[in-house]
Amino acid sequence: MKYKPSSSDDGGGVTYKSNSNGDPDYDVKKLLDWNGDWLPAPESWCARKSHADRHFGDHIEQWMNMQAPECIKPVYYLQHTFNGHAKTTKVGDEEHIEYILEEGQLCKELVPHYWSNAMAENEHMSELSKLLPKSDSKPVVDSEPVAEDERMVEDDINDDLPWWERYEDVFYIDAEEDGQNEAHLKYASPYINALEVPEAKTNLADPIYPAEEWQLASTEDKVQHKIRRAEAKQRKLLARRNRHIPESNHPVTPMEDRRLRPKTNMYIRPVQPADVRGIAVSSY
């Protein structure tokens, strides 16, 4: 049965009393079992009211005021970057606007410029990228480090430019009306050039990470392989059933043949009514 509080304003009918005797974890320990796991909530807690943060808006405003001023500046980008160009079609007396991506148009990577001002290890990102290749740090891998893993990490650092150096060298001009005047604002492109994606190939002869043939097979190949395995299993089962029984090493006494082997060729039929007279004469 659920607990029924006496009124809706009594906090669920649960009284709180703490006698910690100086132990800061006293109240927490009362909610744990012998193994240190959380105990299930008491049944009386079902009548408690849900928590409501009365200062939720103040906390959000405090978090916003702690951010850098660059975070509140708008990021200018073209409207058709993500949803395509607007195409208007007229159906009857109504006009429908549909956004369509152009052929070959890809979504760009949008990166605000103030992200590049972030600090890492008390260094700006631009300075840290120059010091990282010269550091003595080794790549962290799941298994034992090998020369190939170190070479791959060095290639990632030296071959590709960091994202803050891959911004498009493009400026956009936007016109804003201020009363009767029109101002033209110049914005640096917030898009970065995408990395060149290498062609994905699998080295089947890789001695470190070998790949099995069935892992790269198509669905049709896997179905045929499954059929061949079922047929081989059936052939193996039939071969086991029809195998030659080896001769026993223990002597076995042959059983006597008790089958009937008549020496006279006779024809036996049921007695007919006409045979009664002949049977009676032969008996006398």
Secondary structure, 3 states (H helix, E strand, C coil): CCCCCCCCCCHHHCCCCCCCCCCCCHHHHCCECCCCCECCCCHHHHHCCCCCCCCHHHHHHHHHHCCCHHHHCCCCCCCHHHHCEEEEEEECCEEEEEEECCCCCCCCEECCHHHHHCEECCEEHHHHHHHHHHCCCCCCCCCCCCHHHHHHHHHHHHHCCCHHHCECCCEEEEEEEECCEEEEEEEECCEECCCCCCCCCCCCCCCCCCCCHHHHCCHHHHHHHHHHHHHHHHHHHHHHHCCCCCCCCCCCCCCCCCCCCCCCCCCCCCCCHHHHHHHHHHHC
